[in-house]
């Protein structure tokens, strides 16, 4: 499976919208719209997993820069998630 990053998404976009958009280019195995953990509102980006590398590359080529609700989408290969270490000094309540 190949993972795609989609940025500059309108906040009104749903999983179903992305599934429909990307299914035109191959089998979609998952859609994950990233939300803020405190407000639960969309953060304007998502990840889509495609069944094959070929469908992934086709979707990127076809959809990068396209307009969705007046916004130019950024569509590219997702980078591996980096391990984020927590610095205890920066995550203490009241430590601004």
N, C-alpha and C positions, 0 to 999 in steps of 0.2 A: 504494500500500500504506500501511497505517496501523499504527503501532507502539504496543503497549500495555505498560505497566509493571505487573508483578504483585509485590506485596510481602507480607511476613509468611508466606512459604511454609514448610511443613514441610520439613525437610531430606531427607525420604524421597521427595519428589515427583520424578518423572522427566519427561523430554521427552514421552514417550508419554502420561503422565497429563495434562499441560497441553494437548497436541494434542487429545486426546479431549474435554476440558472445553470448549475454545474452538471446536472444530469444530461443536458444536451450534448455534453462532451465525453460522457462515459459513466460508469457506475460509481455512485456516491456511496461510500461506506459509513461516513459520519459527518455531522455538522456540529460545530461548537461555537456559538456566539459568546464572546467573553463579556461578563458583567462585573460591575463594581461590587465587591463583597459587602459593602456597607449599605448602599442604596439599592442594589439589585438592578440598576439601570445598565443598559448596554454601554460598552466603552468605545464602540465604533470600529471594532475589528473582530475577526472570527478566523476559525480554521476549518478547512474541509479536507476530508481524506477521500481520495479516489482509489478505485480498485487496481489500476495499473499505472505505471510510470508514463506510458504513452498518453493515456487520457488526462493525466496530470499536466503534462507539457502542452497538450492541445488546449486545455482550459486556460492555462496561463497565457498562452499566445493569443487566444481569442478574446479574453476578458480583461486583461490588464489595460487600464486607461479608459475603459468603457464608462459611460455615464449611467448612474442609477439615482433617480430622484435628484438630479442636478449635481451629483458628486462624482468626481472621477475616481474610479476604484483603483486601488493598488493591489495587484494580484501577482504573487511570486511564490517560489518554493519556500516552505517554512524552514527556518533554521532549527537545529536541535535546541531544546530548552536547556538553559544553563542552570547549574546548581547555584542558588543564591544563598550565601552564608549570611546568617543573621548576626549583626554586631549588637551584643546586649546593651551597649551604651546608647545606641540610637533607637532602641525599642523599649525604653523605660517610660512608663506613664509620667507625664509632667516634665520630661526632658526635652524641651523645645530648643 
